[in-house]
Amino acid sequence: MEKFIDNLSPMDLMRSEKMSLVQLIIPVESAHRAVSYLGELGLLQFRDLNAEKSPFQRTFVNQVKRCGEMSRKLRFFKDQLIKAGLLSSIHPVVEPDVELEELEMQLTEHEHELIEMNSNSEKLRQTYNELLEFKMVLLKAGSFLVSNNNQAVAEERELSENVYSRDRYVEASSLLEQQMRTADQSGLRFISGIIFQSKALRFERMLFRATRGNMLFNQAPAGEEIMDPLSAEMVKKTVFVVFFSGEQARTKILKICEAFGANCYPVPDDFSKQRQITREILSRLSELETTLDAGIRHQNKALTSIGYHLTQWMSMVRREKAVYDTLNMLNFDVTKKCLVGEGWCPVFAKAKVQEALQRATFDSNSQVGSIFHVMDAVESPPTYFRTNHFTNAYQEIVDAYGIARYQEANPAVYTVVTFPFLFAVMFGDWGHGICLLLGALVLIARESRLSTQKLGSFMEMLFGGRYVLLLMSLFSIYCGLIYNEFFSVPFHIFGGSAYKCRDATCSDAHSAGLIKFRDPYPFGVDPSWRGSRSELPFLNSLKMKMSILLGVAQMNLGIILSYFNARFFHSSLDIRYQFVPQMIFLNSLFGYLSLLIIIKWCTGSQADLYHVMIYMFLSPTDDLGENELFWGQRPLQIVLLLLALVAVPWMLFPKPFILKKLHSERFQGRNYGMLVSSEFDPDVEPDSAREHHEEFNFSEVFVHQMIHSIEFVLGAVSNTASYLRLWALSLAHSELSTVFYEKVLLLAWGYDNVVIRLIGLAVFAFATAFILLMMETLSAFLHALRLHWVEFQNKFYHGDGYKFKPFSFALITEDDD
């Protein structure tokens, strides 16, 4: 057996890439180019050799600051393009990269030019707004101003009725009337202006309180919206005229106007002067409009020229900043002429890294070449799996649980098939599967376009899992054909039914059920079961037993993978005292149950498997009677029960005591062959094995082993029961589909009314799309996720590694600005 396993081809997909800890010694003159070439290669993860230093104490801090300042300027340009509405209409052009110093000068010039344009534009816009407001005040305030005594008396009477109702204001009222009629210069005066419409009511109340009601407030909508220079939004304003008397009231009103942001404009009493000023304002407004339009055209032209290069410049600055951030992780040697760096590199990429360093030396005309050599690693290397568009999503599902320990078995290899299949077992309906397939094909067909767009969180998740969705839909169609369900409706796809009803109908309460009259239905569930009295008992029995078979098979796969892990890490203790007893315990109980299920299916026996399994523990020596499925079943059950009982102490006791003995022998200095176990694996633990031996704690090891053993024994039962969710979710999905089909669609179709039929069809489509295709898909997805993370991966997967994060320009995003 061992010879056969040794002769198997290496499972490259099963293990993460072999990593090497390498040291780079790079001359200063070629360091920038070398790191740039390594960033383009993207296969070297640098270690930070200056972790104890703050960012401001590092060598290239000034260059990083310069790149940060250029990033700020580029973000300013982008905001200006968005504000002008030009970003989407500009197609970037690709030109040769410029030097960083030259780019810095260009950006500074462009920024000064844009800031000056914006300043001039703001001043012109402010002048334009003031003239526009003045024009509105002249037009609206003129109607408020009185030119004869009758108007003055009428307005004074209104003032008396509305404001001065109290006796103490009678004298003031008559005084105002007298002053208005005589038009004395020291009498009634007014202030006109314009204010935000939202502030007008509060403004009027404040004026009334400040003047103690000794004023008259008139207002009217401005009629036109005015652009707010701060927010660049169109706002509504109100023109007002405040009539008052006295210098003290004038001072108060002006202060209130200032506090509320109201702009006051002088309006002459003479209508001829008003018309003259209005003509002058209109003339100046026309000139300013022309100037503003010219300024906007000039600014848009400048922004367009920037927009052509903006994407390239932002990419260049991001790359330069990443290069200097990486150079800050390197150390100067004692001569200050070379930079020393360390990092992790996949073994297959060592030649590529050396070639990139040689190219950097040649291109920078350096007299001294870079030195590249492999170091001995003490700490555990990072984990790196090479994935593509198809396998990446499945690897992400596994990594969400935990990054694989270096070189341990990768569950993603099996998840590619088992995850969508277990999903389909719960979701099986080939009508719903076709709907999911169409959605997946649309995402895949638009892959090149969607991959360059910024998607929302939901769409980004859906697009990232497009190939998962593809396999889930294909397996759902397959399982739907097995269940013979198309939106819960069975079809005679593969020939006629093997059953017929004993009575007129199979669904009546008094029916005797189905009778078989021909060979079995060739593929999947016979359509005659649908609607019969035996449907639920038959499908429940089928799906429940199938769930147990699938669960036991997947858990066995997990334990077998633990064997390959132990063998790979040369841990004979784990094979003898973990893998063997776990296989014996699981298969003595639930493997035996799976065997009984298969025998019962093949023989058509009526044996009660619940009774068999319960009395296997309670009364193992009793006669099985009619529940006996094969000869020798009772002695076999006794043997299996004893093996299961023996497997528990086999898992618990030998391993801690053997580890203690090995530690004692090493401590006493005896000669022995080194035994590497998962507890003393130098590739796994950051410290050396000798340090572990000195710190060996028997009680801690024993408690850990006891917890592990109890967890497996209890988990064997609970995990097997957990796989019954396959049955429960499948039943729920089928019954929901049936309810929507029979109680919504068929019920509406029973009416001879087009409107009712259309409403029924719409409700059925809505329920199918949002409940069955969205909520049920999410539910089945989460349950399949749990089965893989808990029931499958806990048998062999440690998931305590860390991910390989190489320095790569391809991984730099806009968020890194």
Disulfide bonds with the S-S distance in Angstrom:
Cys501-Cys506 1.64
